[in-house]
């Protein structure tokens, strides 16, 4: 399961992601970030990646290029 929480939705999920919502893992930009959560279906473990809008777009482009 891949779940994307946009920066405008973080307040709704603040208790779960309160430590992840301030700095981009790609470029270290502070501020408006998005949370990308990747985990197996019905699993309690997974990976949380915090990305700004620019890095999220770059990741999307790289994934599209690899798939094609």
LOBATI-520786 format. One record per atom (N, C-alpha, C, O, CB): chain; residue in one letter; atom name; x, y, z. Coordinates in nm, 2 decimals. Glycine has a CB too. Layout:
! residues N
chain, res, atom, xx, yy, zz
A, A, CA, X, Y, Z
...
END
This chain:
! residues 68
chain, res, atom, xx, yy, zz
A, X, N, 0.08, -0.12, 0.00
A, X, CA, 0.00, 0.00, 0.00
A, X, C, 0.09, 0.12, 0.00
A, X, O, 0.19, 0.13, 0.08
A, X, CB, -0.10, 0.00, 0.12
A, X, N, 0.06, 0.22, -0.08
A, X, CA, 0.13, 0.34, -0.09
A, X, C, 0.03, 0.45, -0.06
A, X, O, -0.08, 0.46, -0.12
A, X, CB, 0.20, 0.37, -0.23
A, X, N, 0.06, 0.53, 0.04
A, X, CA, -0.03, 0.64, 0.09
A, X, C, 0.04, 0.77, 0.08
A, X, O, 0.16, 0.78, 0.13
A, X, CB, -0.09, 0.61, 0.23
A, X, N, -0.02, 0.87, 0.02
A, X, CA, 0.04, 1.00, 0.01
A, X, C, -0.04, 1.10, 0.10
A, X, O, -0.16, 1.11, 0.07
A, X, CB, 0.06, 1.05, -0.13
A, X, N, 0.02, 1.17, 0.19
A, X, CA, -0.05, 1.27, 0.27
A, X, C, 0.01, 1.40, 0.23
A, X, O, 0.13, 1.43, 0.26
A, X, CB, -0.03, 1.24, 0.43
A, X, N, -0.07, 1.48, 0.17
A, X, CA, -0.02, 1.61, 0.12
A, X, C, 0.00, 1.71, 0.24
A, X, O, -0.06, 1.68, 0.35
A, X, CB, -0.13, 1.68, 0.02
A, X, N, 0.07, 1.81, 0.22
A, X, CA, 0.10, 1.90, 0.33
A, X, C, -0.02, 1.97, 0.39
A, X, O, -0.02, 2.01, 0.50
A, X, CB, 0.20, 2.01, 0.28
A, X, N, -0.13, 1.98, 0.31
A, X, CA, -0.25, 2.04, 0.36
A, X, C, -0.33, 1.95, 0.45
A, X, O, -0.42, 1.99, 0.52
A, X, CB, -0.34, 2.09, 0.25
A, X, N, -0.30, 1.82, 0.44
A, X, CA, -0.37, 1.71, 0.52
A, X, C, -0.29, 1.67, 0.65
A, X, O, -0.34, 1.59, 0.72
A, X, CB, -0.39, 1.59, 0.43
A, X, N, -0.17, 1.72, 0.67
A, X, CA, -0.09, 1.67, 0.78
A, X, C, -0.16, 1.70, 0.91
A, X, O, -0.15, 1.62, 1.01
A, X, CB, 0.05, 1.74, 0.78
A, X, N, -0.22, 1.82, 0.93
A, X, CA, -0.29, 1.85, 1.05
A, X, C, -0.39, 1.74, 1.10
A, X, O, -0.40, 1.72, 1.22
A, X, CB, -0.36, 1.99, 1.04
A, X, N, -0.46, 1.68, 1.00
A, X, CA, -0.55, 1.58, 1.04
A, X, C, -0.49, 1.45, 1.09
A, X, O, -0.55, 1.38, 1.17
A, X, CB, -0.64, 1.54, 0.91
A, X, N, -0.36, 1.43, 1.05
A, X, CA, -0.29, 1.31, 1.09
A, X, C, -0.17, 1.34, 1.18
A, X, O, -0.07, 1.27, 1.19
A, X, CB, -0.23, 1.23, 0.97
A, X, N, -0.18, 1.46, 1.25
A, X, CA, -0.06, 1.51, 1.32
A, X, C, -0.01, 1.42, 1.43
A, X, O, 0.11, 1.41, 1.45
A, X, CB, -0.10, 1.64, 1.39
A, X, N, -0.09, 1.35, 1.50
A, X, CA, -0.05, 1.26, 1.61
A, X, C, 0.04, 1.15, 1.55
A, X, O, 0.13, 1.10, 1.62
A, X, CB, -0.16, 1.20, 1.69
A, X, N, 0.01, 1.10, 1.44
A, X, CA, 0.08, 0.99, 1.38
A, X, C, 0.22, 1.03, 1.32
A, X, O, 0.31, 0.96, 1.32
A, X, CB, 0.00, 0.92, 1.27
A, X, N, 0.22, 1.15, 1.26
A, X, CA, 0.33, 1.20, 1.18
A, X, C, 0.40, 1.32, 1.24
A, X, O, 0.46, 1.40, 1.17
A, X, CB, 0.30, 1.23, 1.04
A, X, N, 0.38, 1.35, 1.37
A, X, CA, 0.43, 1.47, 1.43
A, X, C, 0.58, 1.49, 1.42
A, X, O, 0.63, 1.61, 1.43
A, X, CB, 0.38, 1.48, 1.57
A, X, N, 0.66, 1.38, 1.41
A, X, CA, 0.80, 1.40, 1.40
A, X, C, 0.85, 1.40, 1.26
A, X, O, 0.97, 1.43, 1.24
A, X, CB, 0.86, 1.28, 1.48
A, X, N, 0.77, 1.38, 1.16
A, X, CA, 0.81, 1.37, 1.02
A, X, C, 0.78, 1.49, 0.94
A, X, O, 0.81, 1.50, 0.82
A, X, CB, 0.76, 1.25, 0.96
A, X, N, 0.71, 1.59, 0.99
A, X, CA, 0.65, 1.69, 0.91
A, X, C, 0.72, 1.82, 0.90
A, X, O, 0.66, 1.93, 0.88
A, X, CB, 0.51, 1.72, 0.95
A, X, N, 0.86, 1.83, 0.91
A, X, CA, 0.92, 1.96, 0.90
A, X, C, 1.04, 1.97, 0.80
A, X, O, 1.07, 2.08, 0.76
A, X, CB, 0.97, 1.99, 1.03
A, X, N, 1.10, 1.86, 0.75
A, X, CA, 1.21, 1.87, 0.67
A, X, C, 1.21, 1.76, 0.56
A, X, O, 1.18, 1.65, 0.58
A, X, CB, 1.34, 1.86, 0.75
A, X, N, 1.24, 1.81, 0.43
A, X, CA, 1.24, 1.72, 0.32
A, X, C, 1.36, 1.62, 0.32
A, X, O, 1.47, 1.67, 0.35
A, X, CB, 1.24, 1.80, 0.18
A, X, N, 1.34, 1.49, 0.30
A, X, CA, 1.45, 1.40, 0.30
A, X, C, 1.53, 1.41, 0.17
A, X, O, 1.64, 1.36, 0.17
A, X, CB, 1.39, 1.26, 0.31
A, X, N, 1.48, 1.47, 0.07
A, X, CA, 1.55, 1.49, -0.06
A, X, C, 1.65, 1.61, -0.06
A, X, O, 1.76, 1.59, -0.10
A, X, CB, 1.46, 1.50, -0.17
A, X, N, 1.60, 1.72, -0.02
A, X, CA, 1.68, 1.85, -0.04
A, X, C, 1.69, 1.92, 0.09
A, X, O, 1.75, 2.03, 0.09
A, X, CB, 1.61, 1.94, -0.14
A, X, N, 1.64, 1.87, 0.20
A, X, CA, 1.65, 1.94, 0.34
A, X, C, 1.57, 2.07, 0.35
A, X, O, 1.60, 2.14, 0.44
A, X, CB, 1.79, 1.96, 0.37
A, X, N, 1.48, 2.09, 0.25
A, X, CA, 1.40, 2.21, 0.26
A, X, C, 1.31, 2.20, 0.38
A, X, O, 1.25, 2.10, 0.41
A, X, CB, 1.32, 2.23, 0.13
A, X, N, 1.29, 2.31, 0.46
A, X, CA, 1.21, 2.31, 0.57
A, X, C, 1.08, 2.38, 0.53
A, X, O, 1.08, 2.48, 0.46
A, X, CB, 1.27, 2.39, 0.69
A, X, N, 0.97, 2.33, 0.58
A, X, CA, 0.84, 2.39, 0.56
A, X, C, 0.74, 2.30, 0.50
A, X, O, 0.71, 2.19, 0.55
A, X, CB, 0.85, 2.51, 0.46
A, X, N, 0.68, 2.33, 0.38
A, X, CA, 0.57, 2.26, 0.32
A, X, C, 0.62, 2.13, 0.27
A, X, O, 0.69, 2.12, 0.17
A, X, CB, 0.50, 2.34, 0.21
A, X, N, 0.59, 2.02, 0.34
A, X, CA, 0.64, 1.88, 0.29
A, X, C, 0.52, 1.79, 0.28
A, X, O, 0.41, 1.82, 0.34
A, X, CB, 0.74, 1.83, 0.39
A, X, N, 0.54, 1.68, 0.21
A, X, CA, 0.44, 1.58, 0.19
A, X, C, 0.49, 1.45, 0.25
A, X, O, 0.61, 1.43, 0.25
A, X, CB, 0.40, 1.56, 0.04
A, X, N, 0.41, 1.36, 0.30
A, X, CA, 0.45, 1.24, 0.36
A, X, C, 0.41, 1.12, 0.27
A, X, O, 0.29, 1.11, 0.23
A, X, CB, 0.39, 1.22, 0.50
A, X, N, 0.51, 1.04, 0.23
A, X, CA, 0.48, 0.93, 0.15
A, X, C, 0.51, 0.80, 0.24
A, X, O, 0.62, 0.78, 0.28
A, X, CB, 0.58, 0.93, 0.02
A, X, N, 0.40, 0.73, 0.26
A, X, CA, 0.41, 0.61, 0.34
A, X, C, 0.40, 0.49, 0.26
A, X, O, 0.30, 0.47, 0.18
A, X, CB, 0.30, 0.61, 0.45
A, X, N, 0.49, 0.40, 0.27
A, X, CA, 0.50, 0.27, 0.19
A, X, C, 0.50, 0.16, 0.29
A, X, O, 0.59, 0.15, 0.37
A, X, CB, 0.62, 0.27, 0.09
A, X, N, 0.40, 0.07, 0.28
A, X, CA, 0.40, -0.05, 0.37
A, X, C, 0.32, -0.16, 0.30
A, X, O, 0.24, -0.13, 0.21
A, X, CB, 0.33, -0.01, 0.50
A, X, N, 0.34, -0.28, 0.34
A, X, CA, 0.27, -0.39, 0.28
A, X, C, 0.13, -0.39, 0.34
A, X, O, 0.10, -0.34, 0.44
A, X, CB, 0.34, -0.53, 0.32
A, X, N, 0.03, -0.44, 0.26
A, X, CA, -0.11, -0.45, 0.30
A, X, C, -0.12, -0.52, 0.44
A, X, O, -0.06, -0.62, 0.46
A, X, CB, -0.19, -0.52, 0.20
A, X, N, -0.20, -0.45, 0.52
A, X, CA, -0.22, -0.51, 0.66
A, X, C, -0.10, -0.53, 0.74
A, X, O, -0.09, -0.63, 0.82
A, X, CB, -0.30, -0.63, 0.65
A, X, N, 0.00, -0.45, 0.72
A, X, CA, 0.13, -0.46, 0.79
A, X, C, 0.14, -0.34, 0.89
A, X, O, 0.09, -0.23, 0.86
A, X, CB, 0.25, -0.46, 0.70
A, X, N, 0.21, -0.36, 1.00
A, X, CA, 0.23, -0.25, 1.10
A, X, C, 0.36, -0.18, 1.07
A, X, O, 0.38, -0.07, 1.12
A, X, CB, 0.22, -0.31, 1.24
A, X, N, 0.45, -0.24, 0.99
A, X, CA, 0.58, -0.18, 0.96
A, X, C, 0.58, -0.12, 0.82
A, X, O, 0.49, -0.16, 0.74
A, X, CB, 0.69, -0.28, 0.97
A, X, N, 0.67, -0.03, 0.80
A, X, CA, 0.68, 0.03, 0.67
A, X, C, 0.78, 0.14, 0.66
A, X, O, 0.86, 0.15, 0.76
A, X, CB, 0.54, 0.09, 0.63
A, X, N, 0.78, 0.22, 0.56
A, X, CA, 0.87, 0.33, 0.54
A, X, C, 0.80, 0.46, 0.52
A, X, O, 0.70, 0.46, 0.45
A, X, CB, 0.96, 0.30, 0.42
A, X, N, 0.84, 0.56, 0.59
A, X, CA, 0.79, 0.69, 0.58
A, X, C, 0.89, 0.78, 0.52
A, X, O, 1.00, 0.80, 0.57
A, X, CB, 0.74, 0.75, 0.72
A, X, N, 0.86, 0.85, 0.40
A, X, CA, 0.95, 0.94, 0.33
A, X, C, 0.88, 1.07, 0.33
A, X, O, 0.77, 1.09, 0.29
A, X, CB, 0.98, 0.88, 0.19
A, X, N, 0.96, 1.17, 0.37
A, X, CA, 0.91, 1.31, 0.37
A, X, C, 0.97, 1.39, 0.26
A, X, O, 1.09, 1.39, 0.25
A, X, CB, 0.94, 1.38, 0.51
A, X, N, 0.89, 1.44, 0.17
A, X, CA, 0.93, 1.51, 0.05
A, X, C, 0.86, 1.64, 0.02
A, X, O, 0.74, 1.65, 0.05
A, X, CB, 0.92, 1.42, -0.08
A, X, N, 0.93, 1.74, -0.03
A, X, CA, 0.87, 1.86, -0.07
A, X, C, 0.80, 1.84, -0.20
A, X, O, 0.82, 1.73, -0.26
A, X, CB, 0.97, 1.98, -0.07
A, X, N, 0.73, 1.94, -0.25
A, X, CA, 0.66, 1.92, -0.38
A, X, C, 0.75, 1.90, -0.49
A, X, O, 0.72, 1.82, -0.58
A, X, CB, 0.57, 2.05, -0.40
A, X, N, 0.87, 1.97, -0.49
A, X, CA, 0.96, 1.95, -0.61
A, X, C, 1.02, 1.81, -0.61
A, X, O, 1.03, 1.75, -0.71
A, X, CB, 1.08, 2.06, -0.59
A, X, N, 1.06, 1.76, -0.49
A, X, CA, 1.12, 1.63, -0.49
A, X, C, 1.02, 1.52, -0.51
A, X, O, 1.05, 1.42, -0.57
A, X, CB, 1.19, 1.60, -0.35
A, X, N, 0.90, 1.55, -0.47
A, X, CA, 0.79, 1.45, -0.50
A, X, C, 0.76, 1.44, -0.65
A, X, O, 0.74, 1.33, -0.71
A, X, CB, 0.66, 1.49, -0.43
A, X, N, 0.77, 1.56, -0.72
A, X, CA, 0.75, 1.56, -0.87
A, X, C, 0.87, 1.48, -0.94
A, X, O, 0.85, 1.41, -1.03
A, X, CB, 0.74, 1.70, -0.92
A, X, N, 0.99, 1.51, -0.89
A, X, CA, 1.11, 1.44, -0.94
A, X, C, 1.10, 1.29, -0.93
A, X, O, 1.13, 1.21, -1.02
A, X, CB, 1.24, 1.49, -0.88
A, X, N, 1.05, 1.25, -0.81
A, X, CA, 1.04, 1.10, -0.78
A, X, C, 0.93, 1.04, -0.88
A, X, O, 0.95, 0.93, -0.93
A, X, CB, 1.00, 1.08, -0.64
A, X, N, 0.82, 1.11, -0.90
A, X, CA, 0.72, 1.07, -0.99
A, X, C, 0.77, 1.05, -1.13
A, X, O, 0.74, 0.96, -1.20
A, X, CB, 0.60, 1.16, -0.98
A, X, N, 0.85, 1.15, -1.17
A, X, CA, 0.91, 1.14, -1.31
A, X, C, 1.00, 1.02, -1.32
A, X, O, 1.00, 0.95, -1.42
A, X, CB, 0.98, 1.27, -1.34
A, X, N, 1.09, 1.00, -1.22
A, X, CA, 1.18, 0.89, -1.22
A, X, C, 1.11, 0.76, -1.23
A, X, O, 1.15, 0.67, -1.30
A, X, CB, 1.27, 0.90, -1.10
A, X, N, 1.00, 0.75, -1.15
A, X, CA, 0.92, 0.62, -1.15
A, X, C, 0.86, 0.60, -1.29
A, X, O, 0.86, 0.49, -1.34
A, X, CB, 0.82, 0.63, -1.04
A, X, N, 0.80, 0.70, -1.34
A, X, CA, 0.74, 0.69, -1.48
A, X, C, 0.84, 0.65, -1.58
A, X, O, 0.81, 0.57, -1.67
A, X, CB, 0.68, 0.82, -1.52
A, X, N, 0.97, 0.70, -1.57
A, X, CA, 1.07, 0.67, -1.67
A, X, C, 1.11, 0.52, -1.65
A, X, O, 1.14, 0.46, -1.75
A, X, CB, 1.19, 0.76, -1.66
A, X, N, 1.12, 0.48, -1.53
A, X, CA, 1.16, 0.34, -1.51
A, X, C, 1.06, 0.24, -1.55
A, X, O, 1.09, 0.13, -1.60
A, X, CB, 1.19, 0.32, -1.36
A, X, N, 0.93, 0.27, -1.54
A, X, CA, 0.82, 0.18, -1.58
A, X, C, 0.82, 0.17, -1.73
A, X, O, 0.79, 0.06, -1.78
A, X, CB, 0.69, 0.24, -1.52
A, X, N, 0.84, 0.28, -1.80
A, X, CA, 0.83, 0.27, -1.95
A, X, C, 0.94, 0.20, -2.02
A, X, O, 0.94, 0.19, -2.14
A, X, CB, 0.82, 0.41, -2.00
END
